[in-house]
Amino acid sequence: MLQIIQMDEGGEPREIHARLNECWKWIHPLLALVALGCLLVLVGWTGDVSGWQHLLTVGIGFAFAVERAWSLREAWPQERERRRLVLRGVLALLVLGLSLALLVPGLWGSGKGPLAGHLFVQIAVLVSGVALMISHQKRFTARAFHPGLLLIGSFLFIVVVGALLLKMPRCTVAGETSTWLDVFFTSTSAVCVTGLSVQNTALHFTTTGQTVILLLIQVGGLGIMTLTFFAAVVLFEGLTLHDRLLLGKMIQENRLARIGETLKFIVIMTFACEGLGALVLFFSLDGIPALSTRWFHAVFHSVSAFCNAGFSSLPDGLATGVIHGNWVWQVVIMSLIVLGGLGALVNEDVSIWSVAKMRRWLSREGPRRRLRVHTRLVLVTNTLLIAGGAALILVTEFALRDGPENGGTVLTAVFHSVTARTAGFNTVVMSEIGVLTAQVLMVLMIIGGSPGGTAGGLRTTVAAVGVVHLWHQLRGGKRGMVFFNRSIPLDTGSQALGLIFLTGIWLAINFVILQFLQTGSGVSETSLLFELISAFATVGLSIDLTPTLRDGAKTLLIVNMFVGRVGLLTVMATLIKPDTRPSSGKPQEDILLT
């Protein structure tokens, strides 16, 4: 029997045309994977372009240009796609032209030119493939994933990828090796913006390894899903209602209409603050003459400070001689820590309020803008904690004993009051601080930063609401909690106290396990508790203990860093099945509590 092949208007068989289109769909992702492999080999293993890498890169460039031209031909009739199609065409022409240039021997005149050309081709093809994946993110997020499961999964994925990258030979200096536990510890610490490390970041890792850590900090601080949704908003059709509900729970924004604006504000403000901070740090670092090295240290510390990570690319951190007495660096680092720890919603609310105030001051008209209660509570609590913590450190470290200082006792006290709130930087050797100061720092670490930011810990709002709710219950008040002339639901106070209790139970159990794992090591209980709280609150301060811990203790700290970054309540809510049973209808009876 003869099969009749239907023909399209151009005379081509439709069946063959459909099969060709199906095959072309897989070429783009395949090229992106090959480009990723070439890039990893070049950056992490060889460091130079070999013969087969040269041929493969040129082949990738030609195939990418042909594939983009084919897709451009197929999608051009779609009017709304014209702008993106033009960008695709321009990128394809750039890659094609650079691939042709790489074939000409002796054109570049040095080895740096061909290396940069190969990197450009590989990165361009890889970025195009990532953009293709992001364009299909709705197929993934449309599934009924629990927001907590999606958050946990995304962080776990980045931790594994980071560990694999740090295991590359060119990430560690010659003569040094990293075990799998070490790279997983470092990757978890970077992604969870903690700062604890089992090796000296500046001495153990090369510039390549430190760059990987820097990228992990940035992705961990913003969140991989935040970056993905941001790219979807900017490059593609935007967010569906399901995406808005999912992202709203992840960034703690209940106003669905403002999800897109809040998302853009988070990303833009993050890079703006980090860029401005890096600029100031660069010009205030006089001890390093090499400009490229100064820029790297400035960018690394700016990103690490804003993300509250605490990693440093200097051998002794901020306690090194290059930074000693440099009050500009310390003030800038503190400012970035506070901005990153306040939370995006607070920063956005303050920005909108400031603009409205300025307009009313200039034109004497416009709506009156009121700061949200959440913003006011965060600002007041942060101010009290910074001032109170600094005062206590002044007493315990400099009044009761002659403790180490950097830039003066007041600046040292204020800096460590700020950094203890999940940042992890230190301007003095932490093993030289007093026991009372360590206990003050532990309290500050447990409280942590504010919701929606890069900080960890209990969160300032939880501590404030929990304390006020407890005081309200002790007084037997019936009018409810009132903050800034606004009433707060009693359920909020109960949840805050419940989270405080849950955190206490978690730390107590983990402290017992940590003591068991370190039995016979001779480490004091205060030092172990300090290390545990620092890991759980994603702070990163260490009394020079982390590298000496046993493997079991390091693994326990990895779990605590991960749970602390994702959030203990999020982990519990994800793992525990919600109770959907109807009310029991049983008779009610009171139980005596006091």
Protein Blocks (a to p, Z undefined) as FASTA:
>chain_A
ZZdddddfkopafklmmmmmmmmmmmmmmmmmmmmmmmmmmmmmnopacfklmmmmmmmm
mmmmmmmmmmmmmmmmpmklmmmmmmmmmmmmmmmmmmmmmmpghklopaklmmmmmmmm
mmmmmmmmmmmmmmmmmmmmmpccdfklmmmmmmmmmmmmmmmmmmpmklpcehiacdfk
lmmmmmmmmmnonopafbdfklmpcfklmmmmmmmmmmmmnopklmmmmmmmmmmnbjaf
klmmmmmmmnopablklmmmmmmmmmmmmmmmmmmmmmmmmmmmmkbmblklmmmmmmmm
mmmmmnonopafbfnljmbmklgopaklmmmmmmmmmmmmnopklmmmmmmmmmmmmmmm
mnopajdddddfklmmmmmmmmmmmmmmmmmmmmmmmmmpccddehijklmmmmmmmmmn
onopafbdfklpcfklmmmmmmmmmnopaehiabecjbjklmmmmmmmmmmmmnopanbp
aeehiacdfklmmmmmmmmmmmmmmmmmmmmmmmmmmgonlpafklmmmmmmmmmnonop
aehklmmpcfklmmmmmmmmmmmmnopklmmmmmpccdfbdcekiacddddfZZ
